[in-house]
């Protein structure tokens, strides 16, 4: 049996176990049309069949809130159900796999009021918060093919207009497959996770996407996306170097009336903090 047939049968299991056997429910979850998903379920040799490629594998993991590689793992579907934060069906997940709420309040207020931890956002659209993390009885259950990456906590510091951040090594962590980290050049020993909020970085980064960041890669590379703070406000933005030595902080969203560029003069650099480089994005399509 080749990998495409294994994937097809795995997807049928997911449809039957988690979507009440309804292809339409599976299609809605993945974000594809009913006909598209139906063709993925057709057997080999049937004209019009769509093979399940690597991008679709990632899409399925994202759609169900699973760690990358879960779809192709040997974990039983019902156990994946226990580990998935967003799976919905007629059953209730067992306690071991329940998902906790965000550990800290998000740094996001659409009306520019201060968040409960003291931070606010200039455009009210792009922020970070702690990701709801999977809970395990024992991390060793995950196997050697996984690494655990902690969350990044960002909060305002009192009085000085800057923000404080730290990597929560003692808190719950998120599991990622080692092969996935290697493929994307992620160094687990200096990585952390956060969640993007708002639409300012669409289409590349969408509301609710999980971001893996490198908190030691703080040397600016023009055109990369960073978690940064300017004058005490936290952003996830693309940064460009200017010929005069300054910087342009830019949203990917093309609506510049809503999300205008922000130019930072070198004289304002004392008010700028580069917190982390965004190295990977995962989320629903």
C-alpha positions in Angstrom: 0.0 0.0 0.0 1.5 3.3 -1.0 1.3 6.5 1.0 -1.5 8.0 -1.0 -3.7 5.0 -0.3 -2.8 5.1 3.4 -3.8 8.8 3.4 -7.1 8.1 1.7 -8.0 5.4 4.2 -6.9 7.6 7.1 -9.2 10.4 5.8 -12.1 8.0 5.6 -11.5 7.1 9.2 -11.5 10.7 10.2 -14.8 11.3 8.3 -16.5 8.3 9.9 -15.1 8.9 13.4 -15.1 12.7 13.8 -17.6 13.9 11.2 -20.4 11.5 11.7 -19.6 9.9 8.4 -20.6 13.0 6.5 -18.2 14.1 3.7 -19.9 17.5 3.7 -18.9 18.0 7.4 -15.3 16.9 6.6 -15.2 19.3 3.7 -16.4 22.2 5.8 -13.8 21.4 8.5 -10.9 21.3 5.9 -12.2 24.3 4.0 -12.6 22.6 0.7 -15.7 21.9 -1.4 -17.7 18.7 -1.0 -16.8 17.5 -4.5 -13.1 18.2 -3.9 -13.1 16.1 -0.7 -15.2 13.4 -2.3 -12.6 13.0 -5.0 -9.9 12.6 -2.4 -11.9 9.6 -1.0 -12.3 7.9 -4.4 -10.2 4.7 -4.8 -7.1 4.6 -7.0 -7.9 4.2 -10.7 -11.2 6.1 -10.7 -11.0 9.0 -13.1 -10.9 12.4 -11.4 -9.5 11.1 -8.1 -7.4 13.6 -6.2 -4.3 12.3 -4.4 -3.7 13.7 -0.9 -0.4 15.6 -1.2 1.9 17.1 1.4 0.1 20.4 1.5 -3.2 18.7 2.1 -1.7 16.6 4.9 -0.6 19.9 6.7 -4.1 21.4 6.0 -5.8 18.4 7.7 -3.6 18.7 10.8 -4.3 22.4 11.0 -8.0 22.0 10.4 -8.3 19.7 13.4 -5.9 21.5 15.6 -3.4 18.7 15.7 0.4 18.9 15.9 2.1 18.7 12.5 2.5 15.0 11.4 -0.5 13.7 13.4 -2.5 12.8 10.3 0.2 10.5 9.1 1.1 9.1 12.5 -0.1 5.7 13.8 -2.1 7.3 16.6 -5.7 6.0 16.5 -8.1 8.6 15.3 -10.0 8.6 18.6 -6.8 9.3 20.4 -6.1 12.2 18.1 -9.6 13.4 18.9 -8.5 13.5 22.5 -5.5 15.7 21.6 -7.3 18.0 19.1 -8.5 21.4 20.5 -11.0 22.1 17.8 -12.6 18.7 16.9 -16.3 18.7 17.1 -18.6 15.7 17.0 -21.3 14.1 19.2 -18.9 12.8 21.8 -17.0 14.5 24.6 -13.2 14.2 24.7 -11.7 12.4 27.6 -10.2 14.5 30.3 -6.6 13.6 29.5 -6.8 15.5 26.2 -8.8 18.5 27.2 -7.4 21.9 26.2 -6.8 24.7 28.7 -7.8 28.3 28.1 -5.2 30.9 27.2 -2.8 31.2 30.1 -2.5 35.0 29.8 -4.9 37.6 28.5 -4.3 38.5 24.8 -2.6 41.8 24.0 -5.5 42.7 21.8 -8.1 45.4 22.2 -10.0 46.7 19.2 -10.8 50.0 20.9 -7.2 50.8 21.9 -7.9 50.5 25.6 -5.2 48.9 27.7 -5.3 45.2 27.9 -5.6 43.8 31.4 -1.8 43.2 31.6 -1.1 46.8 30.6 -0.2 46.4 27.0 -2.1 47.8 24.0 -2.0 47.8 20.2 -1.8 50.8 18.0 -4.0 49.4 15.2 -6.0 47.1 17.5 -5.5 44.3 15.0 -2.2 42.5 15.5 -1.2 41.0 18.7 0.0 37.8 20.5 -1.3 35.7 23.3 -0.5 32.4 24.9 -1.6 29.5 22.8 -4.0 27.0 24.3 -1.7 24.0 24.9 -2.3 20.3 24.7 -2.2 18.5 28.1 -0.6 15.1 28.5 -0.3 12.9 31.5 3.3 12.2 30.6 5.3 13.9 27.8 7.1 10.7 27.1 3.9 9.4 25.6 4.7 11.5 22.5 7.7 9.5 21.5 11.2 10.4 20.4 10.0 11.8 17.1 8.5 14.8 18.9 10.1 17.9 20.5 8.3 20.1 23.0 8.3 23.9 22.4 7.3 26.3 25.2 5.1 29.4 24.9 6.4 32.9 24.8 4.8 35.3 27.3 4.8 39.0 26.6 3.6 41.6 29.0 4.0 45.3 29.8 6.6 46.5 32.3 5.4 49.1 34.7 6.6 52.7 34.2 9.3 52.5 31.6 7.2 52.1 28.4 8.8 48.9 27.4 7.6 45.3 27.5 8.9 42.3 29.3 8.9 38.8 27.8 10.1 35.4 28.9 9.9 31.8 27.7 7.7 29.8 30.0 9.8 26.6 30.4 7.8 25.4 33.4 4.4 25.7 31.8 2.7 23.5 29.3 4.4 23.0 26.0 3.3 22.3 22.4 4.5 19.2 20.6 6.1 19.3 17.1 7.6 16.6 15.0 11.4 16.8 14.8 11.2 16.2 11.1 8.9 19.2 10.6 11.2 21.4 12.7 14.3 20.3 10.7 12.5 20.9 7.4 11.6 24.4 8.4 15.0 25.2 10.0 13.5 25.5 13.5 15.9 25.2 16.4 13.7 23.9 19.3 16.2 25.0 21.9 15.6 28.6 21.0 12.0 28.5 19.8 8.7 29.3 21.4 5.0 29.6 20.3 2.5 32.4 20.3 -0.8 33.0 18.5 -1.5 35.8 16.1 -4.7 37.8 16.5 -6.4 40.1 14.0 -6.2 40.6 10.3 -3.4 43.1 9.8 -1.0 40.4 8.5 -3.4 38.7 6.2 -3.1 36.8 3.9 0.1 35.3 5.2 -0.7 35.3 8.9 -4.4 34.9 9.8 -6.3 35.4 13.0 -5.7 32.4 15.3 -2.6 31.1 13.4 0.1 29.5 15.6 3.4 31.2 15.2 6.7 29.5 16.0 9.3 32.2 16.8 13.1 32.2 17.3 13.7 34.5 20.3 17.5 34.6 19.8 17.3 35.7 16.2 17.0 39.4 16.9 19.4 40.7 14.3 17.1 42.4 11.7 16.8 40.9 8.3 14.9 43.2 5.9 11.6 41.8 4.8 11.2 39.2 7.6 8.3 39.1 10.1 9.1 39.8 13.8 7.4 40.0 17.1 8.3 43.5 18.2 7.4 46.3 20.6 7.5 50.0 19.9 6.8 52.5 22.6 5.3 49.8 24.7 2.9 48.4 22.1 3.3 44.9 20.8 3.1 44.0 17.1 3.6 41.1 14.7 4.8 42.9 11.6 7.1 42.7 8.6 10.2 45.0 9.0 12.1 46.7 6.2 15.4 48.6 6.5 15.5 52.1 5.0 18.4 53.8 3.2 18.6 56.5 5.9 19.1 53.9 8.6 15.5 53.9 9.8 12.9 51.1 9.6 9.5 50.7 8.0 7.1 48.5 10.0 4.5 47.1 7.6 1.4 45.0 7.7 0.9 42.4 4.9 -2.7 43.4 4.6 -3.0 45.5 1.4 -5.6 47.8 3.0 -3.2 50.6 3.8 -6.0 52.9 4.9 -6.7 50.5 7.8 -3.1 49.3 8.3 -0.7 52.1 7.2 3.1 51.7 7.3 4.9 53.0 10.3 8.3 54.6 9.8 10.7 54.6 12.7 13.6 57.0 12.7 17.0 55.9 14.1 16.5 58.4 16.9 13.5 56.3 18.1 15.4 53.0 18.2 15.6 53.2 22.1 11.8 52.7 22.0 12.0 49.7 19.8 12.4 46.1 21.0 12.9 43.2 18.6 11.5 40.2 20.6 11.6 37.3 18.2 11.8 36.3 14.5 8.7 34.5 13.2 10.0 31.3 11.6 6.9 29.3 10.9 3.2 29.7 10.6 0.4 27.1 10.9 -3.3 27.5 10.8 -6.5 26.7 9.1 -6.9 27.4 5.4 
